[in-house]
């Protein structure tokens, strides 16, 4: 088993969290755009 410092773990977790945030953010934006397009049609 690898022994990694807590700082490295914290950084990794933070990056994963940020990626999840951007994914959900992008999905929300896409949904919003779709709704807007349907509204203009």
Buried (B, 14 or more C-beta within 10 A) or exposed (E): EEEEEEEEEEEEEEEEEEEEEEEEEEEEEEEEEEEEEEEEE
